Amino acid sequence: MNNLIIRVLALGITLILFLTSCSSDPSLQQYFVDSQEKQGFITTTIPKSILGLDVSQMSDKSQEAYNSIDKVNLLYYPIDKQNTAAFEKENAQLNAILKSMILKL
C-alpha cells in the first residue's frame, strides 16, 4: 500500500512539474487531460501539504512555485489481474512521453 502511495505521489509531482509544453509531440499535460475520461483511470485532488516537502530546503524560485499551488491533481490507473495488458500499454505511453521530455532538457 505504501508503495502505491509513493508511486501515485511521484506521478502527481511529475505531472505538476511538467504540465506545460509547446511541442507538437504528445505532452504530459495532454495525456493527463485525455486520460481523465478513459475507463479505468481515477482522478483525485490532494492538498499539497500531504506531499510533506521541506520548503526550507528549496531554492527561492522553488519555494515561490510551491507556494503558488494549493492542491495537486492526481491521475492513476490501478492495476489488477484483469487489466494488466491495458496498464502496460498506458505505462509504455507515459514512459515514452517522459523520455521525450527528458531528452529535451
C-alpha positions in Angstrom: 0.0 0.0 0.0 2.8 2.4 0.9 4.5 1.6 -2.5 1.3 2.5 -4.3 1.0 5.8 -2.4 4.6 6.6 -3.2 4.0 5.8 -6.9 0.9 8.0 -7.0 2.6 10.9 -5.3 5.6 10.6 -7.6 3.3 10.7 -10.6 1.5 13.7 -9.2 4.7 15.6 -8.6 5.9 14.7 -12.1 2.6 16.0 -13.5 2.9 19.2 -11.7 6.5 19.8 -12.9 5.8 19.0 -16.5 2.3 20.3 -17.2 3.3 22.8 -19.8 4.6 22.0 -23.2 4.8 23.9 -26.5 5.7 21.0 -28.7 3.6 19.1 -31.2 4.8 15.9 -29.6 2.4 14.2 -27.1 2.7 16.1 -23.9 2.2 15.0 -20.3 -0.5 17.7 -20.0 -2.4 16.3 -23.0 -2.0 12.7 -21.7 -3.5 13.8 -18.3 -6.4 15.6 -20.0 -7.1 12.8 -22.4 -6.8 10.1 -19.8 -9.2 11.7 -17.2 -12.2 10.4 -19.2 -10.8 7.0 -20.1 -12.3 3.9 -18.4 -10.1 2.6 -15.6 -8.4 5.9 -14.7 -9.1 7.5 -11.4 -8.5 11.2 -10.7 -8.4 12.9 -7.3 -7.1 16.1 -5.7 -5.0 16.2 -2.6 -3.7 19.2 -0.6 -0.1 20.0 -1.3 0.7 19.6 2.4 0.3 15.8 2.1 3.5 15.7 0.0 5.5 16.5 3.1 8.1 18.6 1.3 10.6 20.6 3.3 10.2 24.0 1.9 13.2 25.3 3.9 15.4 23.1 1.7 14.1 24.6 -1.5 15.6 27.5 -3.6 13.7 30.8 -3.6 12.4 30.0 -7.1 11.2 26.5 -6.0 9.6 28.0 -2.9 7.7 30.5 -5.0 6.5 27.8 -7.3 5.5 25.6 -4.4 3.6 28.4 -2.7 1.7 29.2 -5.9 -0.2 25.9 -5.7 -2.9 24.9 -3.3 -3.6 21.3 -4.4 -2.2 18.5 -6.5 -4.3 16.8 -9.2 -3.5 13.1 -9.4 -4.3 10.7 -12.2 -3.8 7.0 -11.6 -4.6 3.7 -13.2 -4.9 0.9 -10.6 -3.5 -2.5 -11.8 -5.2 -5.8 -11.2 -5.3 -9.2 -12.9 -7.9 -8.1 -15.4 -6.2 -5.0 -16.8 -2.5 -5.9 -16.9 -2.3 -5.5 -20.7 -4.1 -2.1 -20.6 -1.9 -1.0 -17.7 1.3 -2.0 -19.6 0.1 -0.1 -22.7 -0.6 3.1 -20.7 2.7 2.7 -18.8 4.6 2.4 -22.1 2.8 5.5 -23.5 3.6 7.5 -20.4 7.2 6.4 -20.3 7.6 7.5 -23.9 6.3 10.9 -23.1 8.5 11.3 -20.1 11.6 10.1 -22.0 11.0 12.6 -24.8 10.7 15.3 -22.1 13.9 14.3 -20.5 15.7 14.4 -23.9 14.5 18.0 -24.4 16.2 19.1 -21.1 
